[in-house]
Amino acid sequence: MVKPGRRRGEAGFGLLMALMVLFLLSIALALLAGSLQLRMRLVREDAQTVILTALSDAAVAEAVANLAQNANYGGAPAHDFGHGKIATAITPIAPGLFDVVATATYASRTRTVEAEVFRAPGGVANVRRWRRLPG
């Protein structure tokens, strides 16, 4: 039976419109959630990149400090540093000139850098060149 004041064709139209609004709202919220998830993943990857850069710089600094103390220092195996691991390998190139390969690992990601270090006879070591190795 139709209520007085309403036409027969309008019965249930309000419910249909409410369902349509809820459907469109759920689509909009799903798109927003997807966008936020993408942004959070990018922020997390960016934070990991910053940490890897800091760890690789720390590995080079550790190697340079040890070279300044001992010209025969050959590097260090992987060891914990902060929340990651660092390792160094040092190869003499010429008298007073060394090639340092430093590897940093954090959150299943690895960054390797190579530095050319000059060690003066007085025990002062300086980085002459530095580059990130691919991979």
Legacy VTK file of the C-alpha trace (Angstrom):
# vtk DataFile Version 3.0
C-alpha trace
ASCII
DATASET POLYDATA
POINTS 135 float
0.000 0.000 0.000
1.218 3.471 -0.876
1.226 6.178 1.817
-0.905 9.201 1.191
0.953 12.142 -0.375
3.456 9.939 -2.257
3.274 8.707 -5.768
3.648 5.049 -6.507
6.952 5.541 -8.467
8.721 7.271 -5.514
8.548 4.357 -3.090
12.121 3.328 -2.046
13.841 6.201 -3.892
15.323 7.599 -0.650
16.846 4.228 0.222
18.303 3.893 -3.261
19.872 7.359 -3.032
21.324 6.599 0.439
22.887 3.383 -0.893
24.320 5.254 -3.878
25.881 7.892 -1.582
27.389 5.181 0.640
28.796 3.407 -2.424
30.410 6.590 -3.768
31.772 7.436 -0.310
33.334 3.972 0.027
35.014 4.353 -3.374
36.419 7.741 -2.382
37.731 6.362 0.918
39.311 3.371 -0.840
41.146 5.712 -3.228
42.319 7.833 -0.302
43.547 4.748 1.583
45.466 3.562 -1.491
47.080 6.964 -1.903
48.095 7.090 1.765
49.511 3.570 1.595
51.642 4.539 -1.398
52.899 7.664 0.356
53.752 5.730 3.515
55.736 3.177 1.481
57.669 5.986 -0.215
58.389 7.655 3.132
59.599 4.337 4.602
61.891 3.720 1.616
63.224 7.266 1.862
63.952 6.805 5.572
65.787 3.543 4.843
67.855 5.315 2.180
68.851 8.028 4.658
69.831 5.403 7.249
71.842 3.444 4.662
73.672 6.618 3.667
74.511 7.343 7.301
75.690 3.773 7.880
77.913 3.750 4.787
79.396 7.114 5.815
80.041 5.691 9.292
81.809 2.673 7.798
84.084 4.932 5.745
84.754 7.135 8.783
85.615 4.083 10.887
88.036 2.847 8.219
89.680 6.270 7.848
90.118 6.563 11.622
91.708 3.117 11.811
93.958 3.873 8.824
95.136 7.030 10.570
96.243 4.885 13.516
97.644 1.952 11.562
98.776 1.995 7.920
98.464 -1.804 7.801
94.774 -1.848 8.756
92.971 -4.206 6.385
89.340 -3.484 7.170
86.655 -4.929 9.413
84.221 -7.811 8.949
80.500 -7.149 9.136
79.507 -6.003 12.593
76.494 -4.355 14.206
76.341 -0.593 14.109
73.155 1.125 15.213
70.266 -0.852 13.779
72.287 -2.113 10.796
75.586 -3.729 9.929
78.728 -2.255 8.403
81.849 -3.831 6.925
84.992 -2.476 5.280
87.714 -3.852 3.036
90.912 -1.867 2.502
93.358 -2.384 -0.327
96.648 -0.461 -0.631
96.959 1.190 -4.047
100.287 2.983 -3.637
102.395 4.126 -0.679
100.041 6.161 1.481
97.074 5.614 -0.857
94.291 3.161 -0.027
91.060 1.961 -1.615
88.274 1.550 0.969
85.135 -0.398 0.091
82.472 0.059 2.764
79.224 -1.898 2.863
76.186 -0.980 4.937
73.168 -3.251 5.440
69.824 -2.181 6.870
66.328 -3.678 6.524
67.399 -6.174 3.841
68.901 -3.371 1.742
72.601 -2.905 1.053
74.634 0.101 0.012
78.281 -0.116 -1.003
80.588 2.861 -1.362
84.196 3.168 -2.453
86.579 5.802 -1.145
90.148 6.631 -2.000
92.009 7.568 1.166
95.375 9.295 1.426
97.363 8.698 4.606
100.110 11.201 5.230
103.310 10.028 6.943
102.251 11.824 10.130
99.230 9.580 10.505
96.582 11.938 9.151
94.172 10.211 6.759
91.908 12.083 4.346
89.297 10.960 1.841
90.298 12.098 -1.647
87.430 10.590 -3.639
84.178 8.918 -2.755
81.504 7.231 -4.868
78.542 4.955 -4.455
78.896 1.627 -6.201
75.921 0.358 -8.188
73.818 -2.385 -6.734
LINES 1 136
135 0 1 2 3 4 5 6 7 8 9 10 11 12 13 14 15 16 17 18 19 20 21 22 23 24 25 26 27 28 29 30 31 32 33 34 35 36 37 38 39 40 41 42 43 44 45 46 47 48 49 50 51 52 53 54 55 56 57 58 59 60 61 62 63 64 65 66 67 68 69 70 71 72 73 74 75 76 77 78 79 80 81 82 83 84 85 86 87 88 89 90 91 92 93 94 95 96 97 98 99 100 101 102 103 104 105 106 107 108 109 110 111 112 113 114 115 116 117 118 119 120 121 122 123 124 125 126 127 128 129 130 131 132 133 134
